[in-house]
Amino acid sequence: MESTLIHQEPKRCSTRTFFLWTLPWILILGWGGLSAFLCLWKGLNQTNMSNIFAFALWIVFDLGVIALGAGAFFTGFLTYIIGKKELKSIINAAVIIGFICYSGAMAMLGIDIGQPLRGWFIFWHANIHSMLVEVSFCITCYLSVLTIEFLPIILENKKLEEIRGLRLFGHNLHEAMAIFAATGTFLSFFHQGSLGGMFGVMHARPFAARGGFYIWPWTFFLFVLSAIAAGPCFTILCTKLTEKLTRKKLVPDDAIQSLAKISGWLLSIYMILKIADTLGWIYGILPKAGLRLMDCYKEGPYGIWMLITEIIICGIIPAIILMIPKARKKMPWLITASILNCIGILINRFVFIIVSLAIPVMPFDRFWSYVPTWQEWGVGLAIIAYGIIVFSVSYRYLPVFPKERELNMA
């Protein structure tokens, strides 16, 4: 009887309802496919990228989803290495979200480089002095790790489990998951850091340049810390949204509260270091470059409000909410703090990618602004649609939330 209950799949919506749910996202994905085709066929002249904005909307999406996808490696680290057993009820969802984020980022980069068929040049003709080469290696390897971590979840599908060989293979992968979690943590730490370090060594651009610790600029560590602070909140948001849509309890409260508490501590530490870094930049790096703070914000659409929003509204406020037990246990406050946390990291990546390039570095230069084309929006939004489709299909056919049946028995 117990075996029957374990293998009995929870009830799902009808095929018609599921199709109607996925249809809008399929259409957006089609828009993205058309945009990608035009960019690969006609070239990057389909975008508004230029010699000024070599990094643009795609890279904002790319760094954004990579940061939000950090919940996968960090939750895996907490579950399998630190031993936070309560997180086993949410680790599958974190892995799937991480897989979506990283595979989507890789697909977007394939379009961004213009000639994806030559993407292997990055590995075969590697520029060992480039941080982006290290990032490319780590992202590719970590996507492979995520694929391996996703595989046993797929093999737990009711039909696939009936095949004895696949069932045993999936079980053996589960047993070795701590090794993959440790490998993923190592790979993610370095590529998250190198993405930030790349901006910190841009000494010709005082807006992005930073001091450092040995060979690493401060942005190396800030990018890692911001990612592991925001990633768990994004996992919480995806889980709670799924619960809202399905009207089911999917994850025990102790797992959600554990992730929220850890995220609150990490966000608090990050904000202390971020404020210290910002003050050092204002009173150290900018004066040495002959600039003042408002020289970076005096023109163009990117005003000082972005700095205030990132640090105070999307940093300090959610950190306080997540640090107070009574506040984070109230669902509206938890959701608000998680949303603000995720918005804050997206603003941070946008600022480093776009604003760093928009601010002039020569006396005769001017402030620039960037407006993406519809093709760029198509590719960017297609990643969101792709993520929703993959997560929806996974929830429908795979045991994403192991505690779902137990929590909804009543």
Disulfide bonds with the S-S distance in Angstrom:
none
